[in-house]
Amino acid sequence: MKKIYCLIVLLTFSILNVKPGFAYQLMGIKWAGSAYNYTINPIGVDNAVDYSAKNSTITNAASLWTTVSTTNVQVNYQGTSTNTGWGVNDGENVVTWVTNGWTGNVIGISTSWYTSQNIIDSDIKLNTNFANDSRVSQLVTHEVGHSLGIDHTQESGASYEQDEYDAIMYWLLHTQTDLNRQ
């Protein structure tokens, strides 16, 4: 009987001391109806180039969130749009391509509007200078994560575990060298 008791205490102690690997952190906001419906404007907002060849990359990357077994979120592509209003709370969640106004090597960004804890609009802006970058699909998955109310695993300069670094919601997309070793 003592051996069983000690084993239970030892297992309990071991379980309590295991640090779980976090793949993301929640922002505390979400879509009221558990659905993120979005459109894509395939024409560059400030260069008029047609990026429609990237639409399937965007839709496939966005839909990866529906495969996460611990979520019940729906990510629904609603077709193309002529909406150029990135960063405008207009009720249309639009993915746009933009050439100007970027700083450094920023590949993409998302912005969301919410009331209380419900997201009401979320737009994603992709940098046209990186349209052919091999990381575009990872970027879209990352930015859609933000549109779903998911934050980074860690912020710049924070210490991190390897699983946080490897997570799609890490604050910085990996370099091509890092991608090649996966």
NORBEL-V690801 format. One record per pair of residues at least 4 apart in sequence whose C-alpha atoms are under 8 Angstrom apart, sorted by the first residue. I is the first residue (numbers start at 1). J is the second residue. D is the distance in Angstrom with one decimal. If there is no record, write none. Layout:
BEGIN
I:J:D + I:J:D
END
This chain:
BEGIN
1:5:6.3 + 2:6:6.1 + 3:7:6.0 + 4:8:6.2 + 5:9:6.2 + 6:10:6.0 + 7:11:6.0 + 8:12:6.0 + 9:13:6.1 + 10:14:6.1 + 11:15:6.1 + 12:16:6.2 + 13:17:6.3 + 14:18:6.4 + 21:161:7.7 + 21:163:6.0 + 21:164:7.0 + 22:153:7.0 + 22:163:7.1 + 22:164:6.2 + 23:153:6.1 + 23:163:6.8 + 23:164:5.6 + 23:167:5.4 + 23:168:7.7 + 23:169:7.0 + 24:150:6.6 + 24:151:6.3 + 24:152:5.9 + 24:153:4.6 + 24:164:7.6 + 24:167:7.5 + 24:169:5.9 + 24:170:7.8 + 25:150:5.9 + 25:151:5.1 + 25:152:6.2 + 25:153:5.8 + 26:149:6.2 + 26:150:4.6 + 26:151:5.5 + 27:149:5.4 + 27:150:5.5 + 27:151:5.6 + 28:117:6.5 + 28:149:6.9 + 29:114:7.5 + 29:116:8.0 + 29:117:4.5 + 29:118:5.5 + 29:119:6.3 + 29:149:5.3 + 30:34:7.3 + 30:117:6.3 + 30:118:5.1 + 30:119:5.4 + 30:148:6.1 + 30:149:5.3 + 31:35:6.2 + 31:36:6.9 + 31:118:5.3 + 31:119:5.0 + 31:120:7.1 + 31:148:7.0 + 31:149:8.0 + 32:118:5.4 + 32:119:7.0 + 34:72:7.1 + 34:73:5.1 + 34:74:6.2 + 35:73:5.8 + 35:74:4.5 + 35:75:5.9 + 35:76:7.2 + 36:73:7.6 + 36:74:6.1 + 36:75:4.9 + 36:76:6.1 + 36:147:7.8 + 36:148:7.0 + 37:75:6.0 + 37:76:4.6 + 37:77:6.0 + 37:78:6.4 + 37:93:6.7 + 38:75:7.8 + 38:76:6.3 + 38:77:5.3 + 38:78:5.7 + 38:79:7.8 + 38:92:7.0 + 38:93:4.7 + 38:94:5.6 + 38:95:7.4 + 39:77:6.0 + 39:78:5.2 + 39:79:5.3 + 39:80:5.4 + 39:81:6.0 + 39:92:7.5 + 39:93:6.2 + 39:94:4.8 + 39:95:6.3 + 40:55:7.3 + 40:79:6.5 + 40:80:4.7 + 40:81:5.7 + 40:94:5.5 + 40:95:4.7 + 40:96:6.3 + 41:80:5.6 + 41:81:4.8 + 41:82:5.5 + 41:83:6.3 + 41:84:7.1 + 41:94:6.8 + 41:95:6.1 + 41:96:5.2 + 41:97:7.3 + 42:50:5.8 + 42:51:4.9 + 42:52:4.8 + 42:54:7.9 + 42:55:7.2 + 42:80:7.0 + 42:81:7.7 + 42:96:6.8 + 42:97:7.0 + 43:48:5.5 + 43:49:5.5 + 43:50:4.6 + 43:51:5.9 + 43:52:7.3 + 43:82:7.8 + 43:96:7.7 + 43:97:6.9 + 44:48:4.7 + 44:49:5.1 + 44:50:6.4 + 44:51:7.0 + 44:96:7.0 + 44:97:4.8 + 44:98:5.6 + 44:99:7.4 + 44:128:7.4 + 45:84:6.0 + 45:96:7.0 + 45:97:6.1 + 45:98:5.4 + 45:99:7.7 + 46:98:6.0 + 46:99:6.3 + 46:100:7.1 + 47:98:7.6 + 47:99:6.7 + 51:55:7.4 + 51:97:7.7 + 51:131:8.0 + 54:58:6.3 + 54:131:7.9 + 55:59:6.2 + 56:60:5.9 + 57:61:6.0 + 57:136:7.8 + 57:137:5.9 + 58:62:6.0 + 58:137:6.4 + 58:140:6.2 + 59:63:6.1 + 59:77:6.7 + 60:64:6.6 + 60:137:7.8 + 61:137:5.2 + 61:138:6.8 + 61:140:5.9 + 61:141:5.0 + 62:75:6.9 + 62:140:6.3 + 62:141:5.2 + 62:144:6.0 + 63:67:7.4 + 63:75:5.9 + 63:76:7.7 + 63:141:8.0 + 64:68:7.3 + 64:141:7.0 + 65:73:7.4 + 65:75:7.3 + 65:141:7.5 + 65:145:7.5 + 66:71:7.3 + 66:72:7.3 + 66:73:6.1 + 66:74:6.0 + 66:75:6.6 + 81:94:7.7 + 83:94:7.2 + 84:96:6.9 + 85:90:7.8 + 85:94:7.9 + 86:94:6.9 + 86:95:7.6 + 86:96:6.8 + 86:123:5.8 + 86:124:7.0 + 86:125:6.6 + 87:111:6.4 + 87:123:6.3 + 88:123:8.0 + 89:113:6.7 + 89:121:6.0 + 89:122:7.8 + 90:121:7.2 + 91:120:6.8 + 91:121:5.4 + 92:121:6.4 + 92:122:7.6 + 92:123:7.8 + 93:121:5.7 + 93:122:5.0 + 93:123:5.0 + 93:124:7.8 + 94:122:7.3 + 94:123:5.0 + 94:124:6.3 + 95:123:5.9 + 95:124:4.6 + 95:125:5.8 + 95:126:7.4 + 96:123:8.0 + 96:124:6.3 + 96:125:4.9 + 96:126:6.1 + 97:125:5.8 + 97:126:4.8 + 97:127:5.9 + 97:128:5.7 + 98:125:6.6 + 98:126:6.1 + 98:127:5.3 + 98:128:5.6 + 99:127:5.7 + 99:128:5.1 + 99:129:6.5 + 102:106:6.5 + 102:127:7.5 + 106:127:7.3 + 107:126:6.2 + 107:127:5.1 + 107:129:7.9 + 107:130:6.3 + 107:139:7.5 + 108:124:7.2 + 108:125:5.5 + 108:126:4.4 + 108:127:5.6 + 108:139:6.9 + 108:140:8.0 + 108:143:7.5 + 109:124:5.8 + 109:125:5.4 + 109:126:6.7 + 109:143:6.5 + 110:122:7.0 + 110:123:5.6 + 110:124:4.3 + 110:125:6.2 + 110:143:5.8 + 110:144:7.8 + 110:146:6.8 + 110:147:6.8 + 111:122:5.5 + 111:123:5.5 + 111:124:6.6 + 111:146:8.0 + 111:147:7.3 + 112:119:6.8 + 112:120:7.6 + 112:121:5.6 + 112:122:4.1 + 112:123:6.5 + 112:147:6.5 + 113:119:5.8 + 113:120:5.7 + 113:121:5.2 + 113:122:6.3 + 114:118:5.3 + 114:119:4.1 + 114:120:5.2 + 114:121:7.0 + 115:119:6.6 + 115:120:7.1 + 119:149:7.8 + 122:147:5.6 + 123:147:7.4 + 124:143:6.8 + 124:144:7.7 + 126:131:7.8 + 127:131:6.8 + 130:136:7.4 + 131:136:6.9 + 132:136:7.4 + 134:176:7.8 + 135:139:6.1 + 135:173:7.6 + 135:176:7.9 + 136:140:6.1 + 137:141:6.3 + 138:142:6.1 + 138:168:6.9 + 138:173:7.7 + 139:143:6.1 + 139:173:7.2 + 140:144:5.9 + 141:145:6.1 + 141:168:7.3 + 142:146:6.7 + 142:168:5.8 + 142:169:5.6 + 143:147:6.4 + 144:148:6.2 + 145:149:6.5 + 145:150:5.2 + 145:151:7.5 + 145:169:7.3 + 146:150:4.8 + 146:151:6.0 + 150:169:7.9 + 151:169:6.9 + 152:169:4.8 + 152:170:5.3 + 152:171:5.4 + 153:164:5.7 + 153:165:7.8 + 153:167:7.3 + 153:169:5.7 + 153:170:5.1 + 153:171:6.9 + 154:158:6.1 + 154:159:7.6 + 154:160:6.7 + 154:164:7.2 + 154:170:6.2 + 154:171:6.3 + 155:170:7.7 + 155:171:5.7 + 156:171:6.6 + 156:172:7.9 + 160:164:6.1 + 160:165:6.6 + 161:165:6.4 + 162:166:6.1 + 163:167:6.1 + 164:169:8.0 + 164:170:6.3 + 165:170:5.7 + 166:170:7.1 + 168:173:7.9 + 174:178:5.7 + 174:179:6.4 + 175:179:6.3 + 176:180:6.1 + 177:181:6.7 + 178:182:6.9
END
